[in-house]
Amino acid sequence: MAGVNSGVGKSQASSQARQAQAEIPLLPEEGWTRSGRGGGRNVLLTASTRVNTSMRFYNSKRLSARRLELRRNLTTAEAALWKRLQRRQLAGRKFRRQHGVGPYILDFFCPESSLAVELDGAAHDNATAQTRDRRREEFLRQARIQVLRFENREVIENMEGVLIEIKRSLLTPTIPSPLVPPLLRQEGKVE
């Protein structure tokens, strides 16, 4: 009899765990989140399965071919900036190029400072691309990654100014909290 009751207890516990998972708020549409569970891997939360520990938050295998292609075909501005960021040349911080975060590939990423540097060319000038960029930035904000954006032209014409801005962000990080509404931060009500 005790065996039957313990089986019911496990079933109820399992049901309660599923309900608790159903209440977990999702990050933006893609539903990615970081977690220490699943052998240190990151998890993907979706409405139907809720937890899928086979997905990775950083550098998913699904994007590896595209990341490699982007690394092999850097724009002129990306190549110039990479020469100045690689091998810990800026503030002693390590940068990665074409680094995957969730469903996105970042031009440059400093994991130590949670800083992404994105270079925008003509492809980012239309409304569709700008909407996509806003979704991407919201996703990264939820992941507590600060994003700096520069135009390709700015990198080529004012490399020193770009490096100063990146260094300033590395030394005084301003990672927005995903839980604090932007309006409160702007009004100075939240530190």
C-alpha positions in Angstrom: 0.0 0.0 0.0 2.9 2.4 0.8 4.3 1.7 -2.7 1.0 2.8 -4.3 0.8 6.0 -2.2 4.4 6.9 -3.0 3.6 6.5 -6.7 0.7 8.9 -6.4 2.9 11.3 -4.6 5.5 11.2 -7.4 2.7 11.8 -10.0 1.4 14.8 -8.0 4.9 16.2 -7.6 5.4 15.7 -11.4 2.1 17.5 -12.1 3.1 20.3 -9.8 6.5 20.7 -11.5 4.8 20.9 -14.9 2.4 23.6 -13.6 5.4 25.5 -12.1 7.1 25.3 -15.5 4.0 26.6 -17.2 4.2 29.7 -15.1 7.8 30.5 -16.1 7.7 33.7 -18.1 9.4 33.4 -21.5 12.1 35.7 -22.8 11.2 37.3 -26.1 9.5 35.3 -28.8 12.3 32.8 -29.2 11.9 31.7 -25.6 15.5 31.2 -24.7 16.8 31.3 -21.2 20.0 30.5 -19.4 19.9 27.8 -16.7 22.3 25.9 -14.6 20.2 22.8 -15.0 20.7 20.0 -17.5 24.4 19.4 -16.9 25.3 23.0 -17.2 23.7 23.4 -20.6 21.2 26.1 -21.3 17.6 25.4 -22.0 15.0 26.5 -24.4 11.5 27.2 -23.0 8.6 26.9 -25.4 4.9 26.8 -24.9 4.6 23.1 -25.7 7.6 21.4 -24.3 8.8 24.1 -21.8 12.2 22.5 -21.3 14.6 21.3 -24.0 18.1 20.8 -22.6 19.5 19.8 -26.0 19.5 23.5 -27.1 22.5 25.7 -26.2 22.3 29.4 -25.4 25.7 30.2 -26.7 27.0 29.1 -30.2 24.2 26.6 -31.0 25.3 24.0 -33.5 22.4 25.0 -35.7 24.2 28.3 -36.4 27.8 27.0 -36.6 28.0 26.9 -40.4 26.6 30.5 -40.7 29.0 31.8 -38.0 31.9 30.2 -39.9 30.7 31.8 -43.2 30.5 35.2 -41.5 33.9 34.9 -40.0 35.4 34.1 -43.4 33.6 37.0 -45.1 34.1 39.9 -42.8 33.2 43.4 -44.1 36.0 45.9 -44.4 34.8 47.6 -41.2 34.5 44.3 -39.3 38.0 43.3 -40.3 39.5 46.7 -39.3 37.7 46.6 -35.9 38.6 42.9 -35.3 42.3 43.8 -35.8 42.0 46.2 -32.9 39.9 44.0 -30.6 41.6 40.6 -31.0 44.2 39.3 -28.6 43.0 41.4 -25.6 44.3 44.6 -27.2 41.5 46.8 -25.8 41.4 47.1 -21.9 42.8 43.5 -21.7 39.4 42.1 -22.5 38.8 39.1 -24.8 36.4 39.5 -27.7 34.9 36.9 -29.8 33.7 37.5 -33.4 30.5 36.2 -34.9 29.5 34.7 -31.6 26.1 33.0 -31.2 23.8 34.1 -28.5 20.4 32.3 -28.5 19.1 32.5 -32.1 21.3 35.5 -33.0 24.9 35.9 -34.2 26.7 38.9 -32.7 29.5 40.7 -34.7 31.7 41.0 -31.6 31.1 39.8 -28.0 33.0 40.3 -24.8 31.7 37.6 -22.4 33.6 39.1 -19.4 31.7 42.4 -19.7 28.5 41.0 -21.4 29.1 43.5 -24.1 28.0 43.1 -27.8 29.4 45.3 -30.5 27.3 45.4 -33.7 28.3 47.1 -36.9 25.5 48.3 -39.2 25.7 48.7 -42.9 23.2 49.6 -45.6 21.3 46.4 -44.9 20.1 47.9 -41.6 18.5 51.0 -43.2 15.1 49.6 -44.1 12.1 49.3 -41.8 12.1 45.5 -41.7 15.7 45.3 -40.6 15.2 48.0 -38.0 12.3 46.0 -36.5 14.5 42.9 -36.5 17.2 44.9 -34.8 14.8 46.0 -32.1 13.7 42.5 -31.4 17.3 41.4 -31.3 18.2 44.1 -28.8 15.2 43.3 -26.6 16.3 39.7 -26.5 19.9 40.6 -25.6 18.6 43.1 -23.0 16.6 40.2 -21.4 19.8 38.2 -21.5 21.5 41.1 -19.7 23.9 41.9 -22.6 24.7 45.5 -23.4 24.7 46.4 -27.1 26.8 49.1 -28.8 25.9 49.9 -32.4 28.1 51.6 -34.9 27.8 52.2 -38.6 30.4 50.7 -40.8 31.3 54.2 -42.1 31.9 55.4 -38.5 34.3 52.5 -37.8 36.3 53.3 -41.0 36.4 57.1 -40.6 36.7 57.3 -36.8 38.3 54.1 -35.4 39.8 55.8 -32.4 36.4 57.3 -31.4 34.8 53.9 -31.7 37.5 52.3 -29.6 37.1 54.9 -26.9 33.4 54.3 -26.7 33.8 50.5 -26.5 36.5 50.9 -23.8 34.2 53.2 -21.8 31.5 50.6 -21.9 33.9 47.9 -20.9 35.2 49.8 -17.9 31.8 51.2 -16.8 29.2 48.6 -17.8 25.6 49.7 -17.9 23.7 46.4 -18.2 20.0 47.1 -18.0 18.0 45.0 -15.7 15.3 43.0 -17.5 13.0 43.5 -14.6 13.1 47.3 -14.4 10.8 49.2 -16.9 12.9 51.6 -19.1 10.7 54.6 -18.0 11.8 54.2 -14.3 15.5 54.0 -15.3 15.1 57.2 -17.4 13.4 59.1 -14.6 16.3 58.1 -12.2 13.9 56.3 -9.8 15.9 53.1 -10.0 19.7 52.9 -9.5 
